[in-house]
């Protein structure tokens, strides 16, 4: 394999640098102002949107609190009405009203009927022999 011979290196070579003409950058203030105004408007719209959302949240929360209070009142009233229904539909009260206002009496619980010696089909009554 043959080796290359390097007689000159890059750092040893001299290059001629021709100066390039400097381009003046023209700043477009109109486009810059347009971007600034657009960002400002977007910021204001975002701020107003967040204010509207927070107002909606507060309104809905207060409505929810009022509904919870109303629910608690109605549950308390419902419990009181259930107690009243239980008291009004008790058997002792109904028996007392029937006896006092309608002159009704309680039927005897044991009624005995004398049965013949014949076999009778059971009809739901108790028979004494």
Backbone as a printed PyTorch tensor [residue, N CA C, xyz], in Angstrom:
tensor([[[   0.8350,   -1.1600,    0.0000],
         [   0.0000,    0.0000,    0.0000],
         [   0.8920,    1.2400,    0.0000]],

        [[   0.5260,    2.1410,   -0.8380],
         [   1.3340,    3.3460,   -0.9800],
         [   0.8270,    4.4450,   -0.0600]],

        [[   1.7280,    5.1530,    0.4540],
         [   1.3490,    6.2510,    1.3390],
         [   1.3160,    7.5360,    0.5380]],

        [[   0.4480,    8.4010,    0.8590],
         [   0.3630,    9.6810,    0.1780],
         [   1.3300,   10.6480,    0.7860]],

        [[   1.6910,   11.5050,   -0.0410],
         [   2.5900,   12.5190,    0.4330],
         [   1.8430,   13.8290,    0.5620]],

        [[   1.9210,   14.3960,    1.7270],
         [   1.2560,   15.6750,    1.9390],
         [   2.3290,   16.7350,    2.1020]],

        [[   2.3850,   17.5750,    1.1220],
         [   3.3950,   18.6310,    1.2070],
         [   2.8400,   19.8940,    1.8530]],

        [[   1.5700,   20.1290,    1.6930],
         [   1.0110,   21.3320,    2.2750],
         [  -0.2460,   20.9590,    3.0640]],

        [[  -0.4350,   21.6740,    4.1290],
         [  -1.5920,   21.4420,    4.9750],
         [  -2.5490,   22.6270,    4.8630]],

        [[  -3.7650,   22.4040,    5.2710],
         [  -4.7860,   23.4390,    5.1170],
         [  -4.4600,   24.6780,    5.9080]],

        [[  -3.8570,   24.5540,    7.0410],
         [  -3.5760,   25.7360,    7.8570],
         [  -2.3780,   26.5160,    7.3450]],

        [[  -1.6570,   25.8740,    6.4670],
         [  -0.5150,   26.5770,    5.9240],
         [  -0.8750,   27.3620,    4.6630]],

        [[  -1.9660,   27.0090,    4.0560],
         [  -2.3560,   27.6800,    2.8250],
         [  -2.9870,   29.0230,    3.1470]],

        [[  -2.8020,   29.9500,    2.2890],
         [  -3.3930,   31.2650,    2.4600],
         [  -4.5130,   31.4220,    1.4420]],

        [[  -5.6160,   31.9060,    1.9460],
         [  -6.7590,   32.1220,    1.0800],
         [  -7.0180,   33.6030,    0.9710]],

        [[  -7.4890,   33.9600,   -0.1820],
         [  -7.8610,   35.3440,   -0.3530],
         [  -9.3260,   35.4880,    0.0050]],

        [[  -9.6040,   36.3690,    0.9120],
         [ -10.9760,   36.6080,    1.3380],
         [ -11.4430,   37.8920,    0.6900]],

        [[ -12.4950,   37.7590,   -0.0650],
         [ -13.0640,   38.9530,   -0.6800],
         [ -14.2220,   39.4040,    0.1880]],

        [[ -14.2110,   40.6230,    0.5690],
         [ -15.2880,   41.0900,    1.4330],
         [ -16.6170,   41.1080,    0.6790]],

        [[ -17.6280,   40.5800,    1.3580],
         [ -18.9720,   40.5660,    0.8040],
         [ -19.6490,   41.8820,    1.1740]],

        [[ -20.4790,   42.3600,    0.3040],
         [ -21.1790,   43.5900,    0.6670],
         [ -22.1880,   43.2950,    1.7880]],

        [[ -22.2240,   44.1400,    2.7650],
         [ -23.1250,   43.9710,    3.9080],
         [ -24.5330,   44.3740,    3.4770]],

        [[ -25.4490,   43.4130,    3.6740],
         [ -26.8390,   43.7060,    3.3410],
         [ -27.5060,   44.3310,    4.5430]],

        [[ -28.1380,   45.3980,    4.3120],
         [ -28.8650,   46.0380,    5.4030],
         [ -30.1840,   45.3060,    5.5730]],

        [[ -30.4720,   44.9010,    6.8170],
         [ -31.7370,   44.2440,    7.0940],
         [ -32.7730,   45.3210,    7.3650]],

        [[ -33.8080,   45.2180,    6.6420],
         [ -34.8830,   46.1840,    6.8040],
         [ -35.8770,   45.5810,    7.7960]],

        [[ -36.0800,   46.2710,    8.8820],
         [ -37.0180,   45.8110,    9.8960],
         [ -38.4030,   46.2650,    9.4730]],

        [[ -39.2800,   45.3030,    9.3910],
         [ -40.6400,   45.6000,    8.9710],
         [ -41.4610,   45.8710,   10.2310]],

        [[ -41.5430,   47.1290,   10.6050],
         [ -42.2630,   47.4890,   11.8230],
         [ -43.7610,   47.2490,   11.6850]],

        [[ -44.2600,   47.3150,   10.4960],
         [ -45.6860,   47.1120,   10.2900],
         [ -46.0740,   45.6640,   10.6260]],

        [[ -45.2840,   44.6900,   10.1780],
         [ -45.5530,   43.2800,   10.4920],
         [ -45.3770,   43.0310,   11.9900]],

        [[ -44.3630,   43.6710,   12.5850],
         [ -44.1380,   43.5130,   14.0290],
         [ -45.3220,   44.0500,   14.8270]],

        [[ -45.8080,   45.2260,   14.4470],
         [ -46.9760,   45.7890,   15.1280],
         [ -48.2010,   44.8990,   14.9430]],

        [[ -48.3510,   44.3460,   13.7670],
         [ -49.4750,   43.4440,   13.4900],
         [ -49.4140,   42.2150,   14.4010]],

        [[ -48.2350,   41.6500,   14.5920],
         [ -48.0820,   40.4930,   15.4800],
         [ -48.3680,   40.8630,   16.9280]],

        [[ -47.8720,   42.0130,   17.3500],
         [ -48.0980,   42.4600,   18.7340],
         [ -49.5850,   42.6850,   18.9800]],

        [[ -50.2620,   43.3330,   18.0590],
         [ -51.6940,   43.5960,   18.2230],
         [ -52.4740,   42.2830,   18.2270]],

        [[ -52.0920,   41.3590,   17.3480],
         [ -52.7750,   40.0610,   17.3020],
         [ -52.5990,   39.3130,   18.6210]],

        [[ -51.3840,   39.2870,   19.1390],
         [ -51.1520,   38.6200,   20.4350],
         [ -51.9150,   39.3020,   21.5590]],

        [[ -51.9940,   40.6170,   21.5250],
         [ -52.7370,   41.3520,   22.5450],
         [ -54.2220,   41.0020,   22.4890]],

        [[ -54.7810,   40.9540,   21.2840],
         [ -56.2010,   40.6270,   21.1200],
         [ -56.4710,   39.1910,   21.5660]],

        [[ -55.5870,   38.2710,   21.1990],
         [ -55.7540,   36.8750,   21.6260],
         [ -55.6790,   36.7810,   23.1500]],

        [[ -54.7800,   37.5210,   23.7610],
         [ -54.6820,   37.5330,   25.2310],
         [ -55.9460,   38.0530,   25.8820]],

        [[ -56.4970,   39.1210,   25.3290],
         [ -57.7430,   39.6870,   25.8880],
         [ -58.8920,   38.6990,   25.7240]],

        [[ -58.9740,   38.0520,   24.5750],
         [ -60.0480,   37.0720,   24.3550],
         [ -59.9060,   35.9110,   25.3320]],

        [[ -58.6880,   35.4330,   25.5620],
         [ -58.4710,   34.3460,   26.5420],
         [ -58.8670,   34.7890,   27.9450]],

        [[ -58.5160,   36.0210,   28.3120],
         [ -58.8660,   36.5330,   29.6350],
         [ -60.3840,   36.6220,   29.7960]],

        [[ -61.0650,   37.1730,   28.7970],
         [ -62.5290,   37.2870,   28.8820],
         [ -63.1830,   35.9080,   28.9120]],

        [[ -62.6330,   34.9650,   28.1690],
         [ -63.1640,   33.6000,   28.2050],
         [ -63.0240,   32.9800,   29.5800]],

        [[ -61.8820,   33.1880,   30.2140],
         [ -61.7060,   32.6270,   31.5650],
         [ -62.6230,   33.3060,   32.5740]],

        [[ -62.8410,   34.6040,   32.4170],
         [ -63.7690,   35.3170,   33.3150],
         [ -65.1870,   34.7750,   33.1410]],

        [[ -65.5920,   34.5400,   31.8910],
         [ -66.9320,   34.0030,   31.6530],
         [ -67.0750,   32.5970,   32.2150]],

        [[ -66.0400,   31.7860,   32.0590],
         [ -66.0970,   30.4270,   32.6100],
         [ -66.1750,   30.4370,   34.1350]],

        [[ -65.4150,   31.3090,   34.7690],
         [ -65.4650,   31.3620,   36.2350],
         [ -66.8220,   31.8800,   36.7120]],

        [[ -67.4060,   32.8260,   35.9880],
         [ -68.7440,   33.3290,   36.3540],
         [ -69.7820,   32.2210,   36.2150]],

        [[ -69.6750,   31.4520,   35.1460],
         [ -70.5930,   30.3290,   34.9540],
         [ -70.4230,   29.3110,   36.0700]],

        [[ -69.1860,   29.0440,   36.4440],
         [ -68.9080,   28.0960,   37.5300],
         [ -69.5200,   28.5670,   38.8440]],

        [[ -69.3630,   29.8430,   39.1520],
         [ -69.9190,   30.3850,   40.4040],
         [ -71.4460,   30.3040,   40.3840]],

        [[ -72.0430,   30.6310,   39.2620],
         [ -73.5100,   30.5810,   39.1470],
         [ -74.0270,   29.1620,   39.3260]],

        [[ -73.3990,   28.2230,   38.6380],
         [ -73.8360,   26.8250,   38.7390],
         [ -73.6180,   26.2860,   40.1520]],

        [[ -72.5340,   26.6830,   40.7860],
         [ -72.2620,   26.2190,   42.1480],
         [ -73.3030,   26.7540,   43.1240]],

        [[ -73.6560,   28.0330,   42.9990],
         [ -74.6680,   28.5860,   43.9080],
         [ -76.0270,   27.9230,   43.6660]],

        [[ -76.3430,   27.6340,   42.4150],
         [ -77.5910,   26.9280,   42.1100],
         [ -77.5890,   25.5450,   42.7290]],

        [[ -76.4470,   24.8660,   42.6450],
         [ -76.3300,   23.5280,   43.2310],
         [ -76.4950,   23.5720,   44.7480]],

        [[ -75.9160,   24.5680,   45.3970],
         [ -76.0500,   24.6980,   46.8540],
         [ -77.5150,   24.9240,   47.2360]],

        [[ -78.2080,   25.7690,   46.4890],
         [ -79.6270,   26.0150,   46.7760],
         [ -80.4500,   24.7440,   46.5870]],

        [[ -80.1470,   23.9910,   45.5480],
         [ -80.8910,   22.7480,   45.3040],
         [ -80.6130,   21.7170,   46.4030]],

        [[ -79.3810,   21.6690,   46.8910],
         [ -79.0550,   20.7420,   47.9920],
         [ -79.8160,   21.1250,   49.2550]],

        [[ -79.9170,   22.4270,   49.5320],
         [ -80.6820,   22.8770,   50.7000],
         [ -82.1590,   22.5260,   50.5510]],

        [[ -82.6930,   22.7360,   49.3580],
         [ -84.0910,   22.3980,   49.1150],
         [ -84.3070,   20.8890,   49.2390]],

        [[ -83.3530,   20.0970,   48.7530],
         [ -83.4620,   18.6430,   48.8780],
         [ -83.4740,   18.2250,   50.3470]],

        [[ -82.6240,   18.8380,   51.1520],
         [ -82.5780,   18.5010,   52.5820],
         [ -83.9050,   18.8430,   53.2570]],

        [[ -84.4900,   20.0030,   52.9230],
         [ -85.7880,   20.3720,   53.4940],
         [ -86.8720,   19.3730,   53.0870]],

        [[ -86.8650,   18.9900,   51.8210],
         [ -87.8930,   18.0610,   51.3430],
         [ -87.7160,   16.6660,   51.9570]],

        [[ -86.4780,   16.2320,   52.1530],
         [ -86.2570,   14.9370,   52.8000],
         [ -86.7320,   14.9550,   54.2500]],

        [[ -86.4970,   16.0780,   54.9420],
         [ -86.9720,   16.2060,   56.3220],
         [ -88.5020,   16.1890,   56.3660]],

        [[ -89.1240,   16.9220,   55.4470],
         [ -90.5830,   16.9480,   55.3940],
         [ -91.1430,   15.5720,   55.0390]],

        [[ -90.4810,   14.8550,   54.1450],
         [ -90.9110,   13.5120,   53.7610],
         [ -90.8400,   12.5570,   54.9440]],

        [[ -89.7780,   12.6600,   55.7410],
         [ -89.6590,   11.8000,   56.9220],
         [ -90.7810,   12.0970,   57.9230]],

        [[ -91.0970,   13.4000,   58.1050],
         [ -92.1820,   13.7660,   59.0230],
         [ -93.5280,   13.2410,   58.5070]],

        [[ -93.7460,   13.3220,   57.2060],
         [ -94.9980,   12.8220,   56.6390],
         [ -95.1040,   11.3010,   56.7510]],

        [[ -93.9980,   10.6000,   56.6230],
         [ -94.0250,    9.1400,   56.8000],
         [ -94.4040,    8.7690,   58.2300]],

        [[ -93.8940,    9.5420,   59.1840],
         [ -94.2600,    9.2890,   60.5960],
         [ -95.7510,    9.5350,   60.7910]],

        [[ -96.2760,   10.6140,   60.1700],
         [ -97.7090,   10.8920,   60.2720],
         [ -98.5490,    9.7830,   59.6350]],

        [[ -98.1250,    9.2840,   58.4880],
         [ -98.8590,    8.2070,   57.8200],
         [ -98.8540,    6.9540,   58.6870]],

        [[ -97.7090,    6.6310,   59.2660],
         [ -97.6410,    5.4500,   60.1370],
         [ -98.5620,    5.6130,   61.3480]],

        [[ -98.6010,    6.8400,   61.9200],
         [ -99.4600,    7.0650,   63.0870],
         [-100.9430,    6.9970,   62.6940]],

        [[-101.2970,    7.5420,   61.5380],
         [-102.6980,    7.5540,   61.1320],
         [-103.1900,    6.1870,   60.6480]],

        [[-102.2860,    5.3500,   60.1820],
         [-102.7380,    4.0540,   59.6660],
         [-102.4990,    2.9200,   60.6570]],

        [[-102.2670,    3.2550,   61.9160],
         [-102.0640,    2.1910,   62.9090],
         [-103.3960,    1.4790,   63.1840]],

        [[-103.3710,    0.1770,   63.4140],
         [-104.6080,   -0.5830,   63.6580],
         [-105.3730,   -0.1000,   64.8920]],

        [[-104.6730,    0.3400,   65.9210],
         [-105.3620,    0.8120,   67.1330],
         [-106.1950,    2.0640,   66.8280]],

        [[-105.6670,    2.9790,   66.0480],
         [-106.4020,    4.1980,   65.7140],
         [-107.6210,    3.8710,   64.8530]],

        [[-107.4380,    3.0000,   63.8660],
         [-108.5540,    2.6400,   62.9760],
         [-109.6590,    1.9370,   63.7670]],

        [[-109.2800,    1.0440,   64.6830],
         [-110.2710,    0.3460,   65.5180],
         [-111.0160,    1.3360,   66.4110]],

        [[-110.2870,    2.2920,   66.9770],
         [-110.9170,    3.3000,   67.8360],
         [-111.8990,    4.1650,   67.0710]],

        [[-111.5310,    4.6090,   65.8550],
         [-112.4380,    5.4170,   65.0360],
         [-113.6710,    4.6200,   64.6190]],

        [[-113.4840,    3.3550,   64.2790],
         [-114.6240,    2.5220,   63.8790],
         [-115.5840,    2.3290,   65.0450]],

        [[-115.0500,    2.1330,   66.2390],
         [-115.9110,    1.9310,   67.4100],
         [-116.6060,    3.2360,   67.8050]],

        [[-115.8860,    4.3710,   67.7580],
         [-116.4380,    5.6360,   68.2350],
         [-117.4250,    6.2480,   67.2400]],

        [[-117.0530,    6.3100,   65.9700],
         [-117.8840,    7.0320,   65.0170],
         [-118.8960,    6.1540,   64.2980]],

        [[-118.5680,    4.8880,   64.0930],
         [-119.4560,    4.0230,   63.3120],
         [-120.1560,    2.9570,   64.1590]],

        [[-119.9180,    2.9630,   65.4500],
         [-120.4960,    1.9970,   66.3840],
         [-120.2100,    0.5500,   65.9540]],

        [[-119.0300,    0.3120,   65.4830],
         [-118.6410,   -1.0330,   65.0700],
         [-117.9440,   -1.7200,   66.2290]],

        [[-118.0470,   -3.0260,   66.2690],
         [-117.3610,   -3.7980,   67.3010],
         [-116.4580,   -4.8070,   66.6200]],

        [[-115.5320,   -5.3010,   67.3880],
         [-114.5930,   -6.2830,   66.8620],
         [-115.2700,   -7.6380,   66.8040]],

        [[-115.0920,   -8.3010,   65.7120],
         [-115.6880,   -9.6270,   65.5680],
         [-114.9530,  -10.6040,   66.4740]],

        [[-115.6890,  -11.6130,   66.9050],
         [-115.0430,  -12.6200,   67.7390],
         [-114.0600,  -13.3760,   66.8910]],

        [[-112.9770,  -13.7550,   67.4830],
         [-111.9530,  -14.4050,   66.6900],
         [-112.2050,  -15.9010,   66.5450]],

        [[-112.9040,  -16.5140,   67.4980],
         [-113.1590,  -17.9550,   67.4170],
         [-114.6570,  -18.2000,   67.2770]],

        [[-115.0750,  -18.6710,   66.1490],
         [-116.4720,  -19.0120,   65.9210],
         [-116.5190,  -20.5140,   65.6960]],

        [[-117.3200,  -21.1850,   66.5370],
         [-117.4300,  -22.6430,   66.4240],
         [-118.8250,  -22.9990,   65.9470]],

        [[-118.8750,  -23.9190,   65.0120],
         [-120.1410,  -24.4030,   64.4810],
         [-120.1560,  -25.9070,   64.6910]],

        [[-121.3020,  -26.4240,   65.1140],
         [-121.3850,  -27.8620,   65.3420],
         [-121.5540,  -28.5630,   64.0060]],

        [[-120.7550,  -29.5620,   63.7950],
         [-120.7620,  -30.2700,   62.5100],
         [-121.5120,  -31.5730,   62.6500]],

        [[-122.0880,  -32.0000,   61.5670],
         [-122.7450,  -33.3110,   61.5260],
         [-121.6710,  -34.3820,   61.4230]],

        [[-122.1480,  -35.6270,   61.5230],
         [-121.2090,  -36.7350,   61.4110],
         [-120.7510,  -36.9530,   59.9790]],

        [[-121.4310,  -36.3410,   59.0500],
         [-121.0760,  -36.5280,   57.6580],
         [-119.7480,  -35.8260,   57.3680]],

        [[-119.0390,  -36.4120,   56.4650],
         [-117.7630,  -35.8270,   56.0670],
         [-118.0480,  -34.6590,   55.1200]],

        [[-117.5650,  -33.5230,   55.4680],
         [-117.7720,  -32.3230,   54.6690],
         [-116.4000,  -31.8750,   54.1370]],

        [[-116.4090,  -31.4470,   52.9390],
         [-115.1620,  -30.9100,   52.3750],
         [-114.7810,  -29.6550,   53.1560]],

        [[-113.5270,  -29.5080,   53.3710],
         [-113.0410,  -28.3690,   54.1580],
         [-113.3420,  -27.0790,   53.4180]],

        [[-114.0380,  -26.1420,   54.0950],
         [-114.4010,  -24.8980,   53.4470],
         [-113.7280,  -23.6970,   54.1160]],

        [[-112.7590,  -23.9160,   54.9610],
         [-112.0240,  -22.8020,   55.5450],
         [-112.4520,  -22.4400,   56.9450]],

        [[-113.5260,  -23.0350,   57.4880],
         [-113.9730,  -22.7310,   58.8380],
         [-113.5830,  -23.8570,   59.7740]],

        [[-113.4110,  -23.5000,   61.0550],
         [-113.1070,  -24.5270,   62.0480],
         [-114.4400,  -25.0260,   62.6240]],

        [[-114.6050,  -26.3330,   62.7070],
         [-115.8510,  -26.9170,   63.2250],
         [-115.5630,  -27.6380,   64.5150]],

        [[-116.4860,  -27.5000,   65.4790],
         [-116.3720,  -28.2120,   66.7510],
         [-117.1910,  -29.4870,   66.6630]],

        [[-116.7170,  -30.5380,   67.3050],
         [-117.4360,  -31.8200,   67.2680],
         [-118.1980,  -32.0120,   68.5440]]])
